Amino acid sequence: MPAKVGAVKVTSVSSSSIFNIGDVYSMAPISNAKTYAGGGSFNTGSGIRINVNDSYTYINDTDKLDQPVN
């Protein structure tokens, strides 16, 4: 069924998003990221106590490719 679209104002589109106006069969945004974090990272909640005196994150990624994204 054809789409009827009125006025559209796009403020911003991030790098991992898709913007489409009208009919579409399939939309699949693709993005990938590699995150390194030390001890005590990614903790959420209230009243958390973390005592990490020496925190080191050693990275040795020789192949530079983990899983290709098509």
Wavefront OBJ file of the C-alpha trace (Angstrom):
o trace
v 0.000 0.000 0.000
v 1.493 3.349 -0.953
v 2.450 5.661 1.879
v 1.396 9.285 1.983
v 3.865 11.396 3.909
v 3.435 15.019 4.895
v 6.111 17.429 5.993
v 9.137 15.851 7.685
v 11.857 17.558 9.703
v 14.945 15.512 10.546
v 17.102 17.024 13.254
v 19.810 14.367 13.296
v 20.465 10.768 12.321
v 23.146 8.887 14.233
v 25.715 6.676 12.558
v 24.014 3.415 13.592
v 20.481 4.302 12.522
v 18.309 4.205 9.415
v 16.050 6.951 8.107
v 13.344 6.014 5.621
v 10.270 7.736 4.230
v 7.734 5.675 2.352
v 7.244 1.974 1.754
v 9.999 -0.408 2.728
v 10.327 -4.186 2.694
v 13.150 -4.663 5.160
v 15.402 -2.427 7.218
v 18.438 -3.735 9.081
v 20.908 -1.302 10.635
v 24.346 -2.807 11.196
v 26.956 -1.632 13.651
v 29.717 -3.174 15.701
v 31.870 -2.131 18.612
v 34.696 -3.509 20.680
v 34.788 -2.353 24.280
v 37.590 -2.793 26.780
v 36.969 -2.049 30.432
v 38.844 -2.574 33.662
v 37.729 -3.774 37.046
v 34.718 -1.968 38.463
v 33.386 -0.862 35.084
v 29.738 -1.110 33.987
v 28.410 -1.252 37.561
v 24.953 0.230 38.046
v 22.686 0.628 41.028
v 22.573 2.576 44.236
v 24.873 2.070 47.173
v 27.626 0.223 45.300
v 31.075 0.169 46.871
v 34.015 -0.773 44.691
v 37.582 -0.939 45.901
v 39.969 -1.587 43.033
v 43.400 -0.368 43.996
v 45.268 -1.325 40.812
v 43.171 -1.967 37.742
v 44.847 -2.647 34.412
v 43.267 -3.775 31.154
v 45.796 -5.462 28.902
v 44.847 -5.779 25.239
v 46.645 -8.108 22.860
v 44.425 -8.510 19.802
v 46.744 -9.604 17.002
v 44.131 -10.554 14.407
v 42.182 -7.234 14.659
v 39.057 -9.013 13.346
v 36.712 -10.935 15.598
v 33.579 -11.529 13.524
v 32.835 -9.810 10.216
v 29.570 -7.889 9.948
v 27.949 -8.135 6.521
l 1 2 3 4 5 6 7 8 9 10 11 12 13 14 15 16 17 18 19 20 21 22 23 24 25 26 27 28 29 30 31 32 33 34 35 36 37 38 39 40 41 42 43 44 45 46 47 48 49 50 51 52 53 54 55 56 57 58 59 60 61 62 63 64 65 66 67 68 69 70
